[in-house]
Amino acid sequence: MEPLYQQTHKQVHKIQSHMGRLETADKQSLHLVENEIQASIDQIFSHLERLEILSSKEPPNKRQNAKLRVDQLKYDVQHLQTALRNFQHRRYTREQQERQREELLSRTFTTNGTQKKILDIANMLGLSNTVMRLIEKRAFQDKYFMIGGMLLTCVVMFLAVQYLT
């Protein structure tokens, strides 16, 4: 039992050092390191099953101590498994956020392009340049009215909250 325990204990420490490599690994080698860690954890679990069987065959005076050591290893490996899953979840979330960010950055929010299309359509309909300038001026003024209305609404809501509390 002792050689298998020592081997398993060394593997646990090896995995702990590999967990530190996860944070510094580049994207290409990250999956390889994760797979290597997961394979080691799976191998350790099989060793732990074997160690549990061997610990139950130990002499009665050593059995309790052997089971405690195996349970401690099992706890350590479960902790490493959870840490790996948490890292994978954080990585997946980070990658998803990066994809969403890239998607948002790739979108073109062209209000100017839309405005130009509207003006082209208006020219096609025969509206004069004066009417077009009035429409542009009105759109500009409407934006300030909207912002003013939003600020006024916020002030009224703030005063209502202050008055009611």
N, C-alpha and C positions, 0 to 999 in steps of 0.2 A: 504494500500500500504506500509506503513512504516514497519510493521513487516516482510513482505516478502523481502523488500529492505535490512533490517538489517540482515536477515538470509542469503540472497545471498551475502551480503558484507562479512559476517563471512566466508562463504564457499570460497570466493576468497582468503582471507587471509590464510585459511587452505590449499588451493591448493598451495599457494606460499611457505608455510613451507614444504609441501610435495615435491615440486620441489627441495628443498635443499637436501632432503633424496635421491633423484635419484642418485646424484653424489657419495654417500657413500654406496648405497645398493649393496649387493652381487648379483651375477648373478641369483640365484634362486628367490629371492624376488623382483628383478628388474621388471619383467613382472607384478607381482602383484601390485606393486606401480604404474606402468604406467597405468594399467587397472583401478585402483582406481582413479587416477587423471583424466583419460579420462571420466570415469563415472560421476565424480563430475562436470567436465566441461559441459558434456551433460545435466546434471540436471540444472546447472546454466543457460544454454542457454534457457531451457524451462521456468525457472523462469523469465528470461529477457523478453521473449515473453509475459508472463503474466504481468510483470511490465510495458511494453510498453502500453498494453491495459489499465491498471489501471492509468497510467500517463496521458493518453488522456482523462480520465474521471475526472481528478482532476479539482478543481475550476480554472478559468482562471488566477488568481493571483499566483497560485502555480504550474500551468502546466509547465511553462518554466523551472523552477528550477527542477521539478521532471524529466522532459525529459533529462535535462543535467546530472542529477545524474545517470539515467539509461544508457545514452550514455557513461558516464565515466566507469561504470561497464562493459558495453559491450566491450569497448576498452581494459580494463584490462583483461577480459576473452579471447579476441582474442589474446592479447599479450601472455598470458599463453599457449593458444593453439599452437601458433607459437613456443614458447620456448620448449614445449613438442615435437612437430614434429622435431625441430632441434636436440634435444637430441636423439630422436629415430634414426634420420638419422646418427648422429655421432656414435651412438652405432652400428648400422647396418654396417657402413663403417669400424669401428674398428673390429667388428667380422669377416667381410669379409677379412680384412687384416691379421688377426690372422689365419684364415683358409688357406689363400694363403701362409703365412709364414710357417705354419706347413706342408703344402703340399711340399713346396720347401725344407724344412729341411728333410722331409721323403724320398725325392728322393736321390738316390745314384749316384753320379757323379764318376763313377769308370773308370778313364782312366787307372789306374793300372790293373784293372780287364780285360779291353779290351786288353791292351798290353799283358797280360798273355795269353789270348785266342789266340792272333795272334802268339805268340811264340809257343804255343802248336800246332797250325796248321802248323807252319813252321817246327817244329820237326817231325810232321807226314809226311811232304813232303820230309824230309830227308836233310834239310839244316844243315850245320855243325854249331858248336858252334861259330866258328870264324866269319862266315857270320852273325850269329845272333847278336854277339857283335857289328859288324860293323853297322848293321841296327839300334841297340839301340843308338850307338854313333851318327849316322847320324840324328836320330830323336831328340836327345839332341841338336846337333848343329843347326838343322833347327829351333828349338824353339828360340835360340838366334838370328839367322838371322831374324826371323819374328819380334821379339821385336825391334831389331836394325832398321829394315825397318819402323816399326811403328813410332819410335822416329824420324827418319830422315824425314818421311812424315810430322810429326807435326812441326818440325823445319822449313821445307820448306814452309808449310802453314803459320806459324807465320811470317816468313820473307816476304812472299808475301803480307800478310795483312799489315805489317808495311810499306812496300815499296809503296803499293797502296793507303794508307791513309795518 
